[in-house]
Amino acid sequence: MKSAQKRVLICCVATVALYGQAVAQPLVTGNLTLYYDFDEIVTNAADEKQFLDESGNNFHGTIHEGDEFDLDPGTLTVETDNPWRGAGAANFRQSIEGGADLPVYVDVDGKHITDNFPDRLPDSGLNGLFGLTIAAWLNVTANDVGDQSVFQARTSNAGHGAPHFQLQGNGKLRMTFRDQNGSTIVNAPQLFIDGTEDSGERYPIDEWFHYAGTYDADEGEWAMYYNGVQLATDFTTIFNGLGDWGGQVEEQDNFFAAGFGAVYDSGGRRLDGLMDELYVFNRALTPEEILVLATVVESPPGDCNGDGLVDAADLICVDNIEDRDAVLSALNTLPGDLDGNGDVAFADFLVLSANFGMDGRNYTEGNIGLTGAVAFDDFLVLSANFGKTPGAAAAVPEPSSLSLLGFCCLLLGYRRHRRPRGD
């Protein structure tokens, strides 16, 4: 691995689902506008495919892809064999031949943010802070030698490039931020990854790297980072406010006001490869905070939500027995304790009973064995540990507990074998 990539590798940590599941937690918060972990694609009520925004703002990103008339339709999938934080990464496969050749991109509905949540925009002044940070893990292919979009936006006054944050086809990194009318505020020099403009040391192909840029509007200072190392920093002499993201192109409904994977109003600058852990803040992160985002630290066993802790919150997302037992051990409890409160009790049985026979349940819903459904084997485990305490494997439940379990067994049997009345 190249010396510039000073980081610690991590095994996959999170299995995330839309409903009732834990999600990856952002490593840095405070004025966080967007955070996508790209662990899965979901479908909303309008039958749109989306990536969920886990910043807490719910600015979900809608996926747009090549259509059925394409000979080689573009697709946006999740690559699950992902060595970085989280269970997946967005895999952009752009359509490059035949048909309409439609771009693949993600629209974060910048007009919605501009109209309804202006305090989340770069110059919102939220908590007295002004500015912008964009950061992401990237792994691009050699198939596309052109410029590739990391994050783009257009203002409601038709100002372009507020911001342009992208990879250049010549191997350089580009960061340009403009005001409401398209006048340039920050025009950082396009740099190779060693911080020079002429070395030719381009960003790698088919290899993960981290790219980040910041702008502190109060101080007028910008900075660019590669793998957590600051490549350059300087001050702008123009103190106009950064533009909003409301510039939906009316005559081109398929293109967006703010998003990534392609440029907002032409479909050009298509990202061809992988993206993970995309952050957008409306403040300038410090060099120390950028390093946190660019340093992937090993997560302890059982920490399936990636927050660095092994606690009850992980019981909702564990997907194998080893991780489940690591969490239960940390909580000093036994299998069957569905809420992680330290005892296997009647409340746990009630949860298991309510979900008995149902597919796709997680541990906290009674799927103790982490199989495909809540089944009788799960009840047997709960029954065996009912009333016990850790370290007392040979303990026998109190008589009252035995009576209760007898009742539970009868109830489960009734739930399992009853049939609806005939017509």
MOSUL-V899521 format. One record per helix or strand. SS is the DSSP state (H for helix, E for strand). FROM is the first residue (numbers start at 1). TO is the last residue. If there is no record, write none. Layout:
ss=SS from=FROM to=TO
ss=SS from=FROM to=TO
//
This chain:
ss=E from=32 to=36
ss=E from=42 to=43
ss=E from=49 to=51
ss=E from=61 to=64
ss=E from=75 to=79
ss=E from=89 to=93
ss=E from=105 to=107
ss=H from=110 to=116
ss=H from=118 to=120
ss=H from=126 to=128
ss=E from=131 to=140
ss=E from=148 to=153
ss=E from=162 to=167
ss=E from=173 to=179
ss=E from=184 to=187
ss=E from=191 to=191
ss=E from=209 to=216
ss=E from=221 to=226
ss=E from=229 to=235
ss=E from=242 to=242
ss=E from=258 to=260
ss=E from=273 to=281
ss=H from=287 to=294
ss=H from=312 to=316
ss=H from=321 to=330
ss=H from=346 to=354
ss=E from=359 to=359
ss=H from=363 to=365
ss=E from=373 to=373
ss=H from=376 to=385
ss=H from=399 to=417
//
